[in-house]
Amino acid sequence: MGKSNSKHLLSLGLPILMAATATPAMAQQEPPYWASIDEPEARMRTGPSTEYPTMWIYKRERLPVKILARYKAWRKVEDPDGAQGWMHARLLSATQTAVVVGDKGQVQVLRSKPAADAKVIWRAQPGVVGKITQCENGWCLLDVTGRRGYIAQDAIWGDEPLK
């Protein structure tokens, strides 16, 4: 499957409807750090200006991105597929999210506690995006539109240590 199709497939997961905006603290944070797309449509460009061509148009609010560099109001980002380009800071939020990963159709489980033997309470398909918190000892609490559970950190993209 080509990259253009994978970008579109990510837009089919459950939407996350949370209000968040780019904060001044995020604007001053030193890369690398995590952020998420904060608009229903966001353009990744080849350079830090609207004069540069668009590489990708993301139609997936809350998709996590790695911030790799800053230039004025622009951020060099990397998406879950490894594509790198520039987005304006107003398109991004400091809200940390993660996307469930795995082969097509490989469902990941969310558990009641951060343990491999804890009760399975939800299942999430690859591409589902949620807000993450409480990442410790190989587990993160994932919230997908109010459905919360612990997911193994190796089953998500958006939380590996940076720097």
N, C-alpha and C positions, 0 to 999 in steps of 0.2 A: 504494500500500500504506500503511495507517495505521501510526501510531507503535507501537500495541500489537503489531502483527504483527512490526515490525522488531525489537523487543526480544526476541521469542520466536525469531526467525530467528538472532539472534546466539548463542543458546544451542546452536545445532546444529553449530558449529565444533568443531575438535579440542580436547579438554580439556587443560589444563596441570596436571600434578600435582606441584607443588612445595610444600614446607612453608615458610611464611613467616608472620610475625606482625607486627602493628603495633609499631613500635619507639618508645621514648621520644624518640629523635631526631626521628622523623616527627611526633610529637605537638607538638614545639616548633618545627618548621620553619615559616617564614613563607610564606604563600600569595603568589602562585600557585606550585604545584608539582605534579608527577605522582605518582600512586599507582595502586593496583589493588585490585579487590575481592578479599577474602581469605576469603570464606565461600561455600558452595554456594548460599546464599540470602541476599540482602541487600535491605533495604527503603530506598527513597528516600522521604523525608517532606517535607511542605510547610514544616516548621519544625524547629528544633533541640531536639526532645523527642519522646518516645513518645506524648505527648498530641496531636501533630499527625497528620493523616491521611496514610496511605501513598499516594504518587503512582505508584510503580513497585515491582515485586518483581523483582529481578535473580536469575536462576538461571544465572549465568555467572561462575564463579570465574576470576580473573585478568584480567577486563575492565578496561582502563585507564580512569581518570577523572582529570579536572583538579580539584585542590583550589583553590577560589576564596576561601574564608574559613574562619575558625575561630570557634567559640563554645563554650567549655568543652570537653567531650568530643565535640563534634559538628563535622562538616566539611561546608561547602557544596561540593557537587561538580557537575561537568558531565560528562555521558556522551558517547560518540561521536556520538550523534544530536543533541546540543545541549541535551538536557533538563537542567534544573538543579533541585537540591533538596538536602536534608540527610541525611547518613548518620552513624551513630555511628562514632567512630574505631576501635573494636574490629573493625569489619567491613572495615577497609582495611589494606593492606600498603604498605610503602615500595618493594617490588619494582617496577621499571619494566617495564611490558609495553606492547605495541602491538597494535592490531587491523588486519588487512589490509583496505584499503578498495577500492572500485571498484564499477562497476555489477554488478547480479546476473549471475553467471556469468563475469565478467571475471577470469580467473585472473592472478595476479601471479607473477613469477618470482623465485626466489632464486638467487643466483650464487655461484660459488666464490671470487670476489674482489670487492672494492668497485669494480667497473668495468662499464660498459654492455656491453663486448665480452667479458666473462668468461663462462666456461662456465655454462650453466643446469644447476643440480643438483637443484632442487626447484621445485614449483609450489604456490601457496597460493590458495585461494578467498577472496573477501571474507568477513569474519566470523571468520576464523581468528585466534587470539590466541597470541602468543608473548612470551617474555622478550627484551628488547632490550639490547644493549651496543654499545660501539665505534661510536657514531654520529658520523661525520665526513664532510665533503665530499659530503653528499647521500646517504650510504649508512648503514645500520644492520645489525649482525649480529643476525639474528632466530633464536631457538631455540624450535622447536615440538616439544615432547616428545622432545628429543634430535636432531632434524633441524635442522641449522644451515646458514644461508646468508646472503648479503648481499642486502638488499632496498632499493630506492630509497626514500628518506624520504618522497617524495610518494605512495607506495603504502601508507603506514601512517598511523594516527592514534595519537598517544601520544608524540611526540617533538618537536613544534615548540617553538621557544624560547618561554619564558614571561617575563613581567615587562614 
